[in-house]
Amino acid sequence: MTKNCQFLFEAGRPPERLDCFLAACLPEISRSQIKKLIENQFVCINGHPAKAGEKLKGGEYLTVTIPDPAPAVAVPEPLPLKILYEDSHLVVIDKPAGMVVHPAPGHHSGTLVNALLNHCQDLAGIGGELRPGIVHRLDKDTSGVLVATKDEMTHNALSRQFKDHTVKRRYIALVQGLVRKKNGTIDQPIGRHPRERKKMTVLESSGRRAVTHWETLQLFEEDRLSLVELRLETGRTHQIRVHFAKMGHPVVGDPVYGSSGWLKQVDDCELRGLLSSLGRQALHARILGFEHPMKKVFLEFESPVPLDIMEILEYLCRKYGLESPPLQFGLMLLS
């Protein structure tokens, strides 16, 4: 059950770091747990969310909300799923933006795994208690095709295909700036950011190898936007978003790796409104292809570009006199 605690840091006492004070007040909670409570805004000072490393100077009123512990296993939930293909071995889903793939801190319910456990009665234990059936993932706000497995043999075989880079994965993204080169490859290792633990970054010495192939589909010169197609050779966390931000072309709408204030520089009021209402990165996993581990046939699935991104592309196409629908103006699938 959620627990609420209140403390007063008396006036006149020597200044003290917030986390140190809370560690003394809540000895049953570890320092790392206290840090997470602060990061997730469960700690307030005088009614305002506290900041990591903040110092108490005296007279502050603190409230701490200690949420229920995360469940040890994911539980089934009757959530809607858009299924592109299903048999007794696997299921292919068209994941909407906003849905987390598997339970994690801050997202213990409402995930794709919760929905899959309700839809498939025999997933428990395949791939782990909190990630049953999951062999790859998409970021919460990335939409598109994703496959999950229903048995251990299929899970292991499909995992090997991802590890061996034989799975066909095609994304489209609308990015900031003009990517004038027709195509290219980004081969830069990615690892956890040394200071901002929720971010990934390029780490030449300690990161894991990450390779993204890209092709420019269309430039929108006046608005300094580019539509690109991407082929993942590896599948690191936030790979496309990190690589293109490092390249100087953050994905449009990316709240983590995008440049703050960029939207204010968009002169076209209607376009600025469409971009503002997007509310997520303009990144979509459009195509997924793999060999069915049991049937030994190659399967390929396509997810239509969702309405929120399509509205932006259709507006740009009308503005620039291009054909509609947008993805038919010279789309070339990378081999």
VONUGU-100874 format. One record per residue (C-alpha): x, z, y; residue in one letter. Coordinates in steps of 0.05 Angstrom, whole numbers, plus 5000, padded with zeros to 4 digits. Layout:
<recs>
XZYa
...
</recs>
This chain:
<recs>
500050005000m
502649825070t
505750425105k
506150525180n
511251005210c
512151235281q
518351535313f
520551765382l
527751685404f
527952275452e
530352195523a
537052495538g
540252385470r
546451935463p
544951195454p
544650955383e
543750305346r
536650185323l
538550065250d
542750695247c
537051115275f
532050815226l
536850925168a
536851675184a
529351695193c
527851295130l
533051515078p
528851205022e
529950515050i
536650145045s
540449875105r
539149165081s
531649295076q
531649585147i
535248965171k
529948525138k
524348935170l
527448825238i
528548075226e
521347985202n
518648355264q
516048955226f
519549415276v
517049485347c
519949855407i
514750055458n
509949545428g
514848955428h
518548665367p
525448965362a
531848545360k
537448605310a
543249025337g
538849315393e
541049995421k
536350565435l
537750905502k
532651465502g
525151525509g
523350935464e
517150965420y
518250615353l
513250365302t
515450125233v
510849755185t
513249765113i
509449225075p
507449255002d
513149084955p
513348354932a
510248244863p
515248164807a
511647544782v
507547004816a
500047044805v
495046474796p
490946274858e
485345754861p
488645324915l
487244574923p
492344094893l
493043344904k
495443104836i
498542414830l
499942444755y
499242954698e
500342984623d
501943534573s
509243554596h
509243514672l
505143454735v
506643064799v
503843344863i
503043074934d
505043704972k
502143795042p
506144055100a
505444805110g
505544985035m
511445375009v
513745144940v
515045834908h
514246564927p
519646854971a
520247415023p
514547315072g
510946835026h
508347204965h
501946814959s
498946134977g
504845764948t
505045144904l
507145584845v
500946024855n
496645394854a
500245104793l
499345754753l
491945704765n
491644964748h
496344984687c
495045564640q
501645524603d
506945534658l
509146264655a
516546344640g
518445614649i
524345624697g
523646354718g
518246864735e
517546674809l
519045924801r
515445714737p
515944964725g
519744824789i
525744364782v
526544174855h
523344374921r
521244124989l
521644535052d
515144875074k
513844375130d
516343755093t
510743375059s
510942914999g
512042804925v
514343364879l
514543434803v
513644074762a
514444154687t
510044484635k
514944634578d
522144854571e
524744214539m
521843774595t
524344274647h
531444254621n
531643494613a
528843364683l
533443874713s
539343484683r
536742844716q
536843194784f
543843474770k
546342784748d
543342454811h
539241954771t
532542144804v
530041654856k
528242024921r
526341664985r
524542015049y
522541765118i
524042135182a
522942035256l
529242275291v
531542385362q
536041875394g
537641155376l
541041065308v
543840375324r
548040295261k
543839945208k
545740405151n
550840915128g
552541515086t
553442245107i
558142605059d
558943315087q
558743975048p
553144455065i
552845215060g
549545825089r
550845915164h
555946485172p
551946835227r
544746585224e
542846715152r
536346325154k
540145685172k
544645215134m
550544855165t
556244385150v
561944785120l
568044365105e
571844905067s
566545295029s
560244875028g
557344494968r
558043734969r
551943405001a
550842655006v
545342305045t
544741545048h
540641275106w
537940625134e
535040505203t
528140185199l
526240145272q
528740345341l
523940555396f
528640425454e
524740675513e
522941335480d
529741425447r
526841515377l
528841215310s
525141145245l
529841215186v
529341195110e
533741665070l
536141694998r
538542354972l
544442344925e
544743104924t
539243614939g
541944184982r
537444645022t
535444305088h
540243735072q
537043175112i
535543635171r
542643915173v
546143245164h
542142895219f
542743475267a
550243455256k
550042705268m
546742835335g
539842595313h
535543195295p
529043065260v
523343045310v
519543705312g
524844105273d
524244815299p
530845045267v
535744475278y
532444105335g
534544155407s
530244615449s
527344295510g
527943585483w
520443475485l
520243595560k
524642985568q
519442515537v
516442145596d
510541835559d
505042365566c
500942105508e
506942075462l
509142775485r
502243035467g
502642735397l
509543005385l
507543695411s
501543735365s
505743545304l
507844275294g
513144115241r
519043665226q
517242925220a
520042875150l
516342615089h
518442545016a
515241865005r
517741644936i
519842004873l
522041654810g
524941924745f
525141784670e
519742164633h
523842624587p
519042554529m
516141854537k
522841544556k
519641094609v
521341074683f
515741334727l
515341234803e
510441564851f
509041454924e
505841914974s
502441585034p
505241795101v
500742375124p
496142305183l
500142735232d
506442305226i
502441655219m
498841765285e
505541795321i
508141175285l
501840785298e
502040965372y
509340745376l
507740095340c
502139925389r
506640095447k
512239655422y
507939085396g
509739205323l
505539085263e
501139625234s
501439995188p
508340205212p
511940235145l
510939495133q
515439265190f
521739125150g
521939715103l
527739615055m
528340104997l
535440304985l
537940164915s
</recs>
